Amino acid sequence: MSSALTMRVFREGLRAVDPIGVPVPVKDVVEFSDGSGPPRVVAYVERELPPGGIPAYLAARGSGARSFVLWADKHRRERVATLVTLSATGGVATFQVLGAHGELIGTLVREKALRGRGLRTRWTVTQAGGPEAVGFKGRIVWWWMWWLLLPLQVLVIVLAVFDGIPGNEGVGGRGPRRIVWRAGGRVPLEFRSSGDKLHVHAPGSDWRLGAALVVLLRAFGPNAWDKKK
């Protein structure tokens, strides 16, 4: 039976404390659904800031680095998993997902389009002790159509800016975002841009790795959840 993981982002910002210094409950969440009932929250998501705080985090993310915590509850009482960056250079970033006690859950590698090994962004997912699953962002045919329509999209954006349309950063089509991972002739994972859902098809998959993956996917692109100041 397949399951699905979705990240829900709280749009009012990423404050660590309120005006009187009390930690604010974590708002962003990961929901899990297996079709047996309504989606349920399985983790609360928060950036893990380096010693330099938010400015240091934002500077590091420019190279592809990311770091965040999956909490068991909104008050940060217990960690479910942590994502850390092992390396991020030349358009290739390698991440590890660690369990509550520091044990390795899996490894995620992002190779940026034209900087790694192909024309499309390549994502490699490896659960500890399991095979590599490789997926590419978007289908070639949709990328060709997107590039052909790019001049029209630019014109729409320019007109929106001059017309003063609020929220015009969302005007114009985004590039293809669907990713289908394959391993040994099977499809263990699939990210669908409609609803931003990660579908987990392989039995025995660690949901914590899937949760970290869907959060990491949402940390790239123009509407990345982790880039707010």
N, C-alpha and C positions, 0 to 999 in steps of 0.2 A: 504494500500500500504506500502510495506517495504522500508526502507531507509538504507543507509550504511555510516559509518564513518571510516575514515582512517587517520592515523598519518603519515606525511611526515617529515623525519628527515634530517636536514642539516648536512652533514658529516664533516664539517671543524672545528668543535669545538663549545664550549659554552662560548665564551668571553662575558663579561658584558659591557666592554668598549673597545674602540680602543686605539692605542698607545698614542693618544693625549687627552684621557680622555672623549671623546664624546661617549655617549651610542650607542651601536651597535643595529640596528634594529633586532627584533626577527625573527629568520629564520624558526624554526620548526613550522609546521602548522597542523591543523586538517581540512580535507576536508569532505564535506557532499554531498551525491548524493541520489536522489530519483527516478532516471530513466527518469526524464523529460528533462534532459540536461546534459552537462558535469559537473563533480564534481566542487564544488566551496569552497573556503576557508571560514570557519566560525569562526576560532579561531587561535590565535598565542600562542604557548606554551613556557613557560619559568619556570625554577626552581625558587621556592621562598626560598631564602637562610636565615638561622637563623642568629642571631647576630655574631656567630663565622665564618661566611662566608662559603666558599667551604669546608675547612677541617671539620668544624662542621657538615655540611650536609652529607658529605661522611661517617663520623663516625656514624651518626644517621641512615643512610640508611642500615647499616650492620644489624640492628635489625629488619628491615622491614619498617622503617619510610620513607615516601615520602611527598613532598610538592611542588606544582607548581601552576602557574597562567595561566588561559586562557584569553588572551587579545583580544579585538575587532579589534585591528590593530597592525601593526608591531612596531609602535612607542609608545606603552604602554599608550595610551590616556584614555582608558576605560577598566575596567575589565568586563569579561563575567562571569567568575566563578573562584573559588579558591578551591583547594583540600588541606586539612589539615589532619594530623595524630592525632587521639584521643588517641590511645594507640598502642604499638608495643612491645610485649613480648611473649616469649615462642613459637614463630612461628606463632602467631596470631596477625594480624594488622587490626585496625579499622580506617577507613577514613570517613571524612565528605566532601561533595561537597557543597559549599556555593555560593549563588548568588552575584551579584554586590554590594548589600547592606547588605550582611551578612546573608541573609535568607537561611534556610536549603533547599537544592534541593534534597538531598538523602544521603544514607549511603552505603559504600562499605566495605566488610569484606573479608580479605584473610586469609585462614587457610592453612598453608604450609603442604605439604604431610607428613604423619607420625607424624606430630606435632599437628594437629588439630583433626578432627573427621573422618579420613579416610586415605586410601592409596594414594589418589590423592589430589592435591591441590584443595581446595574448595573455590569458590567465591560466596558471597551472595550480591545481589544488591537490595536495597530497595529505591524506590522513595518516597519522603515525602507524607504521606497519602495513600500509596499504599501497596500491598502485597510484601512479600519477594520472590525474584527469586533466585534459587540456581543452580549453575553450577559447574561441575567438569572438571578439565583439562585433556583432552584426554580420549579415551575409554580404558577400561581394556584390551581388546584383543590387541590393538596396543601397550600398555605399556608392555605386556608380550613379544611381538615380539621385542620391542626395547631392553629390558633387555637381551634377548637371543642373540641378535646381538652385544651387548656392547663390548665383547672381540675383535671382528673384528674391530669395530670402533676405539678402543684404539690402535690397531696395525696400522691402517691407519694414525692416528694422529702422532704416534711415527715415522713412516716412513716419513711423511711429514716434521716433525721437522728436522730429520737427512738429508733430501734431500734439506733443505733450501727453501721450497716452501713458497713464500710470502703470507701473509694472512692465514696461516694454522690454525688460531683459528676458522675458519669457516669449516674446514675439519671434516667430520664425521657427522652423522645424529643427529639433535636435537630431543629431546623427543617430543611425541605427544602434540599438543598445542591447538587443537580445544576445544571450550567450548560451551556447549548448556545449557542455563538457562531454568528452568521450574518453573512455578507458577500456581497452580490451574489447572493442566492438560494442560496448554498452554506453548508455547515457545516464550517468549517475546523478547529474545536476543540470539544472536549466534555469536561467534567469530570464524572466519575461518583463519587458519594459512596461507592459500594461499592468499597472498595480505595483510595479517594482517588487515582484515576488520571486523568491528563490524556491524552486521546486526540487525537492530531494526525492529521487526515485530509487536509489540504491538502499537495500536493507542493510542494517548494521552501521549506517553513517552516524557519526557523532553530531548531534544537533548543535552542539556548541561551536563546532567548526563551521557549520552552515550559518549560524547566527553571526559569527565573526565575519564571514564572507559577505553576507548581504549588507552588513554595516560598512565594510570596507568598500564595496562597490558604490554605496551611496556617498562615500567620502571623496569621490572623483567626479569631475564635471562641474558645470556652471552653478548648480544648486547644491553643492557639497554641504552637508550638515555641519562639518567640523571647522569651517573656515571663518566663522563669525568672530568678531573681536569682543 
